Amino acid sequence: MPKGSWLEFEDSDPKSRGETDQSIQIKADRIVRVQKTKAGKGGKTVTVISGLEVNDKEAKDLLKLLKVRCGTGGTRNRRDLELQGDQVKCAMEFLEKEGFRPKRSGG
């Protein structure tokens, strides 16, 4: 029984708290850019995946699966995911299987 405004168990429905879920948009409608770059990385090659438009939890889970699938390390940078090395082909295949529409960007 709640006492005053204190609740023992909080309602876990995000819509009841006024949060909007960005992942409502269909994955196939999103254009995801995958590119290989060295800019600002001290000469090291990284694969940058941008345009996912997923929430933090989904991005974290997706990055974990990508790292396992490609056998490399990686990180989240603001809205983008970064994988160590030239992993463009592996990332594009994985994203297609997940239902996204990846496009190769850059050179």
LOKE-49419 format. One record per atom (N, C-alpha, C, CB): z, x, y; residue in one letter; residue number from 1. Coordinates in steps of 0.2 Angstrom, whole numbers, plus 5000, padded with zeros to 4 digits. Glycine has a CB too. Layout:
% LOKE-49419
+------+------+------+------+---------+
|   zz |   xx |   yy | miba | drenkol |
+------+------+------+------+---------+
|    Z |    X |    Y |    A |     NUM |
...
+------+------+------+------+---------+
END
This chain:
% LOKE-49419
+------+------+------+------+---------+
|   zz |   xx |   yy | miba | drenkol |
+------+------+------+------+---------+
| 5000 | 5004 | 4994 |    M |       1 |
| 5000 | 5000 | 5000 |    M |       1 |
| 5000 | 5004 | 5006 |    M |       1 |
| 5006 | 4995 | 5000 |    M |       1 |
| 4995 | 5004 | 5011 |    P |       2 |
| 4995 | 5008 | 5017 |    P |       2 |
| 5001 | 5006 | 5021 |    P |       2 |
| 4988 | 5007 | 5020 |    P |       2 |
| 5003 | 5011 | 5025 |    K |       3 |
| 5008 | 5010 | 5030 |    K |       3 |
| 5005 | 5012 | 5036 |    K |       3 |
| 5015 | 5015 | 5028 |    K |       3 |
| 5005 | 5007 | 5041 |    G |       4 |
| 5002 | 5008 | 5047 |    G |       4 |
| 4994 | 5010 | 5047 |    G |       4 |
| 5006 | 5013 | 5051 |    G |       4 |
| 4992 | 5015 | 5050 |    S |       5 |
| 4985 | 5017 | 5050 |    S |       5 |
| 4984 | 5022 | 5045 |    S |       5 |
| 4983 | 5019 | 5057 |    S |       5 |
| 4989 | 5024 | 5041 |    W |       6 |
| 4988 | 5029 | 5036 |    W |       6 |
| 4985 | 5026 | 5029 |    W |       6 |
| 4995 | 5033 | 5035 |    W |       6 |
| 4980 | 5029 | 5026 |    L |       7 |
| 4978 | 5027 | 5020 |    L |       7 |
| 4978 | 5032 | 5015 |    L |       7 |
| 4970 | 5025 | 5021 |    L |       7 |
| 4980 | 5030 | 5009 |    E |       8 |
| 4981 | 5035 | 5004 |    E |       8 |
| 4974 | 5038 | 5001 |    E |       8 |
| 4986 | 5033 | 4998 |    E |       8 |
| 4970 | 5033 | 5000 |    F |       9 |
| 4963 | 5035 | 4998 |    F |       9 |
| 4958 | 5032 | 5003 |    F |       9 |
| 4962 | 5031 | 4991 |    F |       9 |
| 4954 | 5037 | 5005 |    E |      10 |
| 4949 | 5035 | 5010 |    E |      10 |
| 4943 | 5033 | 5007 |    E |      10 |
| 4948 | 5042 | 5015 |    E |      10 |
| 4940 | 5028 | 5011 |    D |      11 |
| 4933 | 5025 | 5008 |    D |      11 |
| 4928 | 5031 | 5008 |    D |      11 |
| 4931 | 5019 | 5013 |    D |      11 |
| 4925 | 5032 | 5003 |    S |      12 |
| 4920 | 5038 | 5002 |    S |      12 |
| 4913 | 5036 | 5004 |    S |      12 |
| 4920 | 5040 | 4995 |    S |      12 |
| 4912 | 5030 | 5006 |    D |      13 |
| 4905 | 5027 | 5008 |    D |      13 |
| 4903 | 5030 | 5015 |    D |      13 |
| 4905 | 5020 | 5008 |    D |      13 |
| 4898 | 5035 | 5015 |    P |      14 |
| 4897 | 5038 | 5022 |    P |      14 |
| 4894 | 5032 | 5027 |    P |      14 |
| 4892 | 5043 | 5021 |    P |      14 |
| 4891 | 5027 | 5025 |    K |      15 |
| 4889 | 5022 | 5030 |    K |      15 |
| 4894 | 5018 | 5033 |    K |      15 |
| 4884 | 5017 | 5026 |    K |      15 |
| 4900 | 5018 | 5029 |    S |      16 |
| 4906 | 5014 | 5032 |    S |      16 |
| 4909 | 5018 | 5038 |    S |      16 |
| 4911 | 5012 | 5027 |    S |      16 |
| 4908 | 5025 | 5038 |    R |      17 |
| 4911 | 5029 | 5043 |    R |      17 |
| 4906 | 5030 | 5048 |    R |      17 |
| 4913 | 5036 | 5039 |    R |      17 |
| 4900 | 5028 | 5048 |    G |      18 |
| 4896 | 5028 | 5054 |    G |      18 |
| 4891 | 5034 | 5053 |    G |      18 |
| 4899 | 5029 | 5060 |    G |      18 |
| 4891 | 5038 | 5047 |    E |      19 |
| 4887 | 5044 | 5046 |    E |      19 |
| 4880 | 5042 | 5044 |    E |      19 |
| 4890 | 5049 | 5041 |    E |      19 |
| 4875 | 5045 | 5046 |    T |      20 |
| 4868 | 5044 | 5044 |    T |      20 |
| 4866 | 5049 | 5039 |    T |      20 |
| 4863 | 5043 | 5050 |    T |      20 |
| 4863 | 5046 | 5034 |    D |      21 |
| 4861 | 5051 | 5028 |    D |      21 |
| 4853 | 5053 | 5030 |    D |      21 |
| 4861 | 5047 | 5022 |    D |      21 |
| 4852 | 5059 | 5031 |    Q |      22 |
| 4846 | 5062 | 5033 |    Q |      22 |
| 4841 | 5062 | 5027 |    Q |      22 |
| 4846 | 5069 | 5036 |    Q |      22 |
| 4844 | 5062 | 5021 |    S |      23 |
| 4840 | 5062 | 5015 |    S |      23 |
| 4837 | 5056 | 5013 |    S |      23 |
| 4844 | 5065 | 5009 |    S |      23 |
| 4837 | 5050 | 5017 |    I |      24 |
| 4834 | 5044 | 5015 |    I |      24 |
| 4827 | 5044 | 5015 |    I |      24 |
| 4837 | 5039 | 5020 |    I |      24 |
| 4824 | 5049 | 5020 |    Q |      25 |
| 4817 | 5049 | 5020 |    Q |      25 |
| 4814 | 5052 | 5013 |    Q |      25 |
| 4815 | 5054 | 5026 |    Q |      25 |
| 4809 | 5050 | 5011 |    I |      26 |
| 4806 | 5052 | 5004 |    I |      26 |
| 4804 | 5059 | 5005 |    I |      26 |
| 4800 | 5047 | 5003 |    I |      26 |
| 4806 | 5062 | 4999 |    K |      27 |
| 4805 | 5070 | 4999 |    K |      27 |
| 4797 | 5071 | 4999 |    K |      27 |
| 4807 | 5072 | 4992 |    K |      27 |
| 4793 | 5067 | 4996 |    A |      28 |
| 4786 | 5068 | 4997 |    A |      28 |
| 4783 | 5068 | 5004 |    A |      28 |
| 4782 | 5063 | 4992 |    A |      28 |
| 4786 | 5064 | 5008 |    D |      29 |
| 4784 | 5063 | 5015 |    D |      29 |
| 4785 | 5070 | 5019 |    D |      29 |
| 4787 | 5057 | 5018 |    D |      29 |
| 4790 | 5074 | 5017 |    R |      30 |
| 4792 | 5080 | 5021 |    R |      30 |
| 4787 | 5086 | 5019 |    R |      30 |
| 4799 | 5082 | 5019 |    R |      30 |
| 4785 | 5089 | 5025 |    I |      31 |
| 4781 | 5095 | 5024 |    I |      31 |
| 4786 | 5101 | 5024 |    I |      31 |
| 4775 | 5095 | 5029 |    I |      31 |
| 4786 | 5104 | 5019 |    V |      32 |
| 4791 | 5110 | 5018 |    V |      32 |
| 4787 | 5116 | 5019 |    V |      32 |
| 4795 | 5110 | 5012 |    V |      32 |
| 4788 | 5121 | 5023 |    R |      33 |
| 4785 | 5127 | 5025 |    R |      33 |
| 4788 | 5133 | 5021 |    R |      33 |
| 4784 | 5129 | 5032 |    R |      33 |
| 4784 | 5137 | 5017 |    V |      34 |
| 4787 | 5142 | 5013 |    V |      34 |
| 4783 | 5148 | 5016 |    V |      34 |
| 4786 | 5141 | 5006 |    V |      34 |
| 4786 | 5153 | 5018 |    Q |      35 |
| 4783 | 5159 | 5021 |    Q |      35 |
| 4787 | 5166 | 5019 |    Q |      35 |
| 4782 | 5159 | 5028 |    Q |      35 |
| 4783 | 5171 | 5018 |    K |      36 |
| 4786 | 5178 | 5017 |    K |      36 |
| 4786 | 5181 | 5024 |    K |      36 |
| 4782 | 5182 | 5012 |    K |      36 |
| 4792 | 5184 | 5026 |    T |      37 |
| 4792 | 5188 | 5032 |    T |      37 |
| 4797 | 5194 | 5032 |    T |      37 |
| 4795 | 5183 | 5037 |    T |      37 |
| 4796 | 5198 | 5037 |    K |      38 |
| 4800 | 5204 | 5037 |    K |      38 |
| 4803 | 5205 | 5044 |    K |      38 |
| 4796 | 5211 | 5036 |    K |      38 |
| 4801 | 5200 | 5048 |    A |      39 |
| 4804 | 5200 | 5055 |    A |      39 |
| 4811 | 5200 | 5056 |    A |      39 |
| 4801 | 5194 | 5059 |    A |      39 |
| 4814 | 5205 | 5059 |    G |      40 |
| 4822 | 5205 | 5060 |    G |      40 |
| 4826 | 5206 | 5054 |    G |      40 |
| 4823 | 5198 | 5063 |    G |      40 |
| 4823 | 5208 | 5049 |    K |      41 |
| 4827 | 5210 | 5042 |    K |      41 |
| 4827 | 5217 | 5041 |    K |      41 |
| 4823 | 5206 | 5037 |    K |      41 |
| 4826 | 5221 | 5045 |    G |      42 |
| 4826 | 5228 | 5044 |    G |      42 |
| 4821 | 5231 | 5039 |    G |      42 |
| 4833 | 5230 | 5041 |    G |      42 |
| 4815 | 5228 | 5039 |    G |      43 |
| 4810 | 5230 | 5035 |    G |      43 |
| 4810 | 5227 | 5028 |    G |      43 |
| 4810 | 5237 | 5034 |    G |      43 |
| 4815 | 5223 | 5026 |    K |      44 |
| 4815 | 5220 | 5020 |    K |      44 |
| 4812 | 5213 | 5020 |    K |      44 |
| 4823 | 5219 | 5018 |    K |      44 |
| 4808 | 5212 | 5014 |    T |      45 |
| 4805 | 5206 | 5014 |    T |      45 |
| 4809 | 5200 | 5012 |    T |      45 |
| 4799 | 5206 | 5009 |    T |      45 |
| 4809 | 5194 | 5015 |    V |      46 |
| 4812 | 5188 | 5013 |    V |      46 |
| 4807 | 5182 | 5013 |    V |      46 |
| 4818 | 5187 | 5018 |    V |      46 |
| 4809 | 5177 | 5009 |    T |      47 |
| 4805 | 5171 | 5009 |    T |      47 |
| 4809 | 5166 | 5012 |    T |      47 |
| 4804 | 5169 | 5001 |    T |      47 |
| 4806 | 5163 | 5017 |    V |      48 |
| 4810 | 5158 | 5022 |    V |      48 |
| 4807 | 5151 | 5020 |    V |      48 |
| 4809 | 5159 | 5029 |    V |      48 |
| 4811 | 5146 | 5018 |    I |      49 |
| 4809 | 5139 | 5017 |    I |      49 |
| 4812 | 5135 | 5023 |    I |      49 |
| 4812 | 5137 | 5010 |    I |      49 |
| 4808 | 5132 | 5026 |    S |      50 |
| 4810 | 5128 | 5032 |    S |      50 |
| 4807 | 5121 | 5031 |    S |      50 |
| 4808 | 5131 | 5039 |    S |      50 |
| 4810 | 5116 | 5035 |    G |      51 |
| 4808 | 5109 | 5035 |    G |      51 |
| 4810 | 5105 | 5030 |    G |      51 |
| 4800 | 5109 | 5035 |    G |      51 |
| 4815 | 5107 | 5026 |    L |      52 |
| 4818 | 5103 | 5021 |    L |      52 |
| 4821 | 5096 | 5023 |    L |      52 |
| 4823 | 5107 | 5017 |    L |      52 |
| 4825 | 5096 | 5029 |    E |      53 |
| 4828 | 5091 | 5032 |    E |      53 |
| 4833 | 5087 | 5027 |    E |      53 |
| 4823 | 5086 | 5034 |    E |      53 |
| 4837 | 5091 | 5024 |    V |      54 |
| 4842 | 5088 | 5019 |    V |      54 |
| 4849 | 5090 | 5022 |    V |      54 |
| 4841 | 5092 | 5012 |    V |      54 |
| 4854 | 5086 | 5019 |    N |      55 |
| 4861 | 5087 | 5022 |    N |      55 |
| 4864 | 5094 | 5019 |    N |      55 |
| 4865 | 5081 | 5020 |    N |      55 |
| 4870 | 5096 | 5021 |    D |      56 |
| 4872 | 5102 | 5019 |    D |      56 |
| 4874 | 5103 | 5012 |    D |      56 |
| 4879 | 5103 | 5023 |    D |      56 |
| 4876 | 5098 | 5009 |    K |      57 |
| 4878 | 5098 | 5002 |    K |      57 |
| 4871 | 5099 | 4998 |    K |      57 |
| 4881 | 5092 | 4999 |    K |      57 |
| 4866 | 5095 | 4999 |    E |      58 |
| 4860 | 5095 | 4996 |    E |      58 |
| 4856 | 5102 | 4997 |    E |      58 |
| 4855 | 5090 | 4998 |    E |      58 |
| 4857 | 5105 | 5003 |    A |      59 |
| 4854 | 5111 | 5004 |    A |      59 |
| 4858 | 5117 | 5000 |    A |      59 |
| 4855 | 5113 | 5012 |    A |      59 |
| 4864 | 5116 | 5000 |    K |      60 |
| 4868 | 5121 | 4996 |    K |      60 |
| 4866 | 5121 | 4988 |    K |      60 |
| 4876 | 5120 | 4996 |    K |      60 |
| 4866 | 5115 | 4986 |    D |      61 |
| 4864 | 5114 | 4979 |    D |      61 |
| 4857 | 5116 | 4977 |    D |      61 |
| 4864 | 5106 | 4977 |    D |      61 |
| 4852 | 5115 | 4982 |    L |      62 |
| 4845 | 5117 | 4981 |    L |      62 |
| 4844 | 5124 | 4981 |    L |      62 |
| 4841 | 5114 | 4987 |    L |      62 |
| 4848 | 5127 | 4986 |    L |      63 |
| 4848 | 5135 | 4986 |    L |      63 |
| 4851 | 5138 | 4980 |    L |      63 |
| 4852 | 5137 | 4992 |    L |      63 |
| 4856 | 5135 | 4977 |    K |      64 |
| 4859 | 5138 | 4971 |    K |      64 |
| 4854 | 5137 | 4965 |    K |      64 |
| 4865 | 5134 | 4969 |    K |      64 |
| 4850 | 5132 | 4965 |    L |      65 |
| 4845 | 5131 | 4960 |    L |      65 |
| 4839 | 5136 | 4961 |    L |      65 |
| 4843 | 5124 | 4959 |    L |      65 |
| 4837 | 5137 | 4967 |    L |      66 |
| 4832 | 5141 | 4969 |    L |      66 |
| 4834 | 5148 | 4967 |    L |      66 |
| 4830 | 5141 | 4976 |    L |      66 |
| 4840 | 5150 | 4968 |    K |      67 |
| 4842 | 5157 | 4967 |    K |      67 |
| 4842 | 5159 | 4959 |    K |      67 |
| 4849 | 5159 | 4970 |    K |      67 |
| 4844 | 5154 | 4955 |    V |      68 |
| 4844 | 5154 | 4948 |    V |      68 |
| 4837 | 5155 | 4946 |    V |      68 |
| 4848 | 5149 | 4945 |    V |      68 |
| 4833 | 5150 | 4948 |    R |      69 |
| 4826 | 5150 | 4946 |    R |      69 |
| 4822 | 5156 | 4947 |    R |      69 |
| 4822 | 5143 | 4949 |    R |      69 |
| 4823 | 5159 | 4953 |    C |      70 |
| 4819 | 5164 | 4955 |    C |      70 |
| 4822 | 5171 | 4953 |    C |      70 |
| 4818 | 5164 | 4963 |    C |      70 |
| 4829 | 5171 | 4951 |    G |      71 |
| 4832 | 5177 | 4949 |    G |      71 |
| 4834 | 5181 | 4955 |    G |      71 |
| 4828 | 5180 | 4944 |    G |      71 |
| 4836 | 5179 | 4961 |    T |      72 |
| 4837 | 5183 | 4967 |    T |      72 |
| 4842 | 5180 | 4971 |    T |      72 |
| 4830 | 5183 | 4971 |    T |      72 |
| 4844 | 5184 | 4976 |    G |      73 |
| 4850 | 5181 | 4980 |    G |      73 |
| 4847 | 5177 | 4986 |    G |      73 |
| 4854 | 5187 | 4983 |    G |      73 |
| 4851 | 5174 | 4990 |    G |      74 |
| 4848 | 5170 | 4995 |    G |      74 |
| 4854 | 5167 | 5000 |    G |      74 |
| 4844 | 5164 | 4993 |    G |      74 |
| 4852 | 5164 | 5005 |    T |      75 |
| 4857 | 5162 | 5010 |    T |      75 |
| 4854 | 5156 | 5014 |    T |      75 |
| 4859 | 5167 | 5015 |    T |      75 |
| 4859 | 5152 | 5017 |    R |      76 |
| 4856 | 5147 | 5022 |    R |      76 |
| 4857 | 5149 | 5029 |    R |      76 |
| 4861 | 5140 | 5021 |    R |      76 |
| 4852 | 5149 | 5033 |    N |      77 |
| 4852 | 5150 | 5040 |    N |      77 |
| 4850 | 5144 | 5044 |    N |      77 |
| 4847 | 5156 | 5041 |    N |      77 |
| 4855 | 5141 | 5047 |    R |      78 |
| 4855 | 5135 | 5051 |    R |      78 |
| 4851 | 5130 | 5046 |    R |      78 |
| 4851 | 5136 | 5057 |    R |      78 |
| 4845 | 5128 | 5048 |    R |      79 |
| 4841 | 5123 | 5044 |    R |      79 |
| 4837 | 5126 | 5038 |    R |      79 |
| 4837 | 5119 | 5049 |    R |      79 |
| 4836 | 5133 | 5038 |    D |      80 |
| 4832 | 5136 | 5034 |    D |      80 |
| 4836 | 5139 | 5028 |    D |      80 |
| 4828 | 5141 | 5037 |    D |      80 |
| 4832 | 5140 | 5022 |    L |      81 |
| 4834 | 5143 | 5016 |    L |      81 |
| 4831 | 5150 | 5016 |    L |      81 |
| 4833 | 5139 | 5010 |    L |      81 |
| 4834 | 5155 | 5014 |    E |      82 |
| 4831 | 5162 | 5014 |    E |      82 |
| 4832 | 5165 | 5007 |    E |      82 |
| 4834 | 5167 | 5019 |    E |      82 |
| 4827 | 5167 | 5003 |    L |      83 |
| 4827 | 5171 | 4997 |    L |      83 |
| 4826 | 5178 | 4998 |    L |      83 |
| 4823 | 5167 | 4992 |    L |      83 |
| 4829 | 5182 | 4994 |    Q |      84 |
| 4827 | 5189 | 4995 |    Q |      84 |
| 4821 | 5191 | 4991 |    Q |      84 |
| 4833 | 5194 | 4992 |    Q |      84 |
| 4817 | 5195 | 4994 |    G |      85 |
| 4810 | 5197 | 4991 |    G |      85 |
| 4805 | 5192 | 4992 |    G |      85 |
| 4811 | 5198 | 4984 |    G |      85 |
| 4799 | 5194 | 4989 |    D |      86 |
| 4793 | 5189 | 4990 |    D |      86 |
| 4793 | 5184 | 4984 |    D |      86 |
| 4786 | 5193 | 4989 |    D |      86 |
| 4796 | 5178 | 4985 |    Q |      87 |
| 4797 | 5173 | 4980 |    Q |      87 |
| 4793 | 5167 | 4982 |    Q |      87 |
| 4805 | 5171 | 4980 |    Q |      87 |
| 4788 | 5168 | 4986 |    V |      88 |
| 4784 | 5162 | 4988 |    V |      88 |
| 4781 | 5158 | 4982 |    V |      88 |
| 4778 | 5164 | 4992 |    V |      88 |
| 4778 | 5161 | 4977 |    K |      89 |
| 4775 | 5157 | 4972 |    K |      89 |
| 4781 | 5153 | 4968 |    K |      89 |
| 4771 | 5162 | 4967 |    K |      89 |
| 4786 | 5157 | 4966 |    C |      90 |
| 4792 | 5154 | 4963 |    C |      90 |
| 4795 | 5148 | 4966 |    C |      90 |
| 4797 | 5159 | 4961 |    C |      90 |
| 4796 | 5149 | 4973 |    A |      91 |
| 4799 | 5144 | 4977 |    A |      91 |
| 4794 | 5137 | 4978 |    A |      91 |
| 4800 | 5146 | 4984 |    A |      91 |
| 4788 | 5139 | 4978 |    M |      92 |
| 4783 | 5133 | 4979 |    M |      92 |
| 4783 | 5129 | 4973 |    M |      92 |
| 4776 | 5136 | 4981 |    M |      92 |
| 4783 | 5132 | 4967 |    E |      93 |
| 4783 | 5129 | 4960 |    E |      93 |
| 4789 | 5125 | 4960 |    E |      93 |
| 4782 | 5134 | 4955 |    E |      93 |
| 4795 | 5127 | 4961 |    F |      94 |
| 4801 | 5124 | 4961 |    F |      94 |
| 4801 | 5118 | 4965 |    F |      94 |
| 4807 | 5129 | 4962 |    F |      94 |
| 4799 | 5119 | 4971 |    L |      95 |
| 4799 | 5113 | 4976 |    L |      95 |
| 4795 | 5108 | 4974 |    L |      95 |
| 4798 | 5116 | 4983 |    L |      95 |
| 4789 | 5109 | 4971 |    E |      96 |
| 4784 | 5104 | 4969 |    E |      96 |
| 4788 | 5100 | 4963 |    E |      96 |
| 4778 | 5107 | 4967 |    E |      96 |
| 4791 | 5103 | 4959 |    K |      97 |
| 4795 | 5100 | 4953 |    K |      97 |
| 4800 | 5095 | 4956 |    K |      97 |
| 4797 | 5105 | 4948 |    K |      97 |
| 4803 | 5097 | 4962 |    E |      98 |
| 4809 | 5094 | 4964 |    E |      98 |
| 4806 | 5088 | 4969 |    E |      98 |
| 4813 | 5098 | 4969 |    E |      98 |
| 4800 | 5087 | 4970 |    G |      99 |
| 4797 | 5081 | 4973 |    G |      99 |
| 4795 | 5083 | 4980 |    G |      99 |
| 4802 | 5076 | 4973 |    G |      99 |
| 4796 | 5089 | 4983 |    F |     100 |
| 4794 | 5090 | 4990 |    F |     100 |
| 4786 | 5092 | 4990 |    F |     100 |
| 4798 | 5096 | 4992 |    F |     100 |
| 4783 | 5092 | 4996 |    R |     101 |
| 4776 | 5095 | 4997 |    R |     101 |
| 4776 | 5101 | 5001 |    R |     101 |
| 4772 | 5089 | 5001 |    R |     101 |
| 4777 | 5107 | 4997 |    P |     102 |
| 4777 | 5113 | 5000 |    P |     102 |
| 4770 | 5116 | 5002 |    P |     102 |
| 4781 | 5118 | 4996 |    P |     102 |
| 4770 | 5119 | 5008 |    K |     103 |
| 4764 | 5122 | 5010 |    K |     103 |
| 4766 | 5130 | 5012 |    K |     103 |
| 4761 | 5119 | 5017 |    K |     103 |
| 4761 | 5134 | 5010 |    R |     104 |
| 4762 | 5141 | 5011 |    R |     104 |
| 4760 | 5142 | 5019 |    R |     104 |
| 4757 | 5145 | 5007 |    R |     104 |
| 4764 | 5146 | 5022 |    S |     105 |
| 4764 | 5147 | 5029 |    S |     105 |
| 4763 | 5155 | 5030 |    S |     105 |
| 4769 | 5144 | 5033 |    S |     105 |
| 4760 | 5157 | 5035 |    G |     106 |
| 4760 | 5164 | 5037 |    G |     106 |
| 4755 | 5167 | 5033 |    G |     106 |
| 4767 | 5167 | 5036 |    G |     106 |
| 4756 | 5174 | 5032 |    G |     107 |
| 4751 | 5178 | 5029 |    G |     107 |
| 4752 | 5180 | 5022 |    G |     107 |
| 4750 | 5184 | 5032 |    G |     107 |
+------+------+------+------+---------+
END
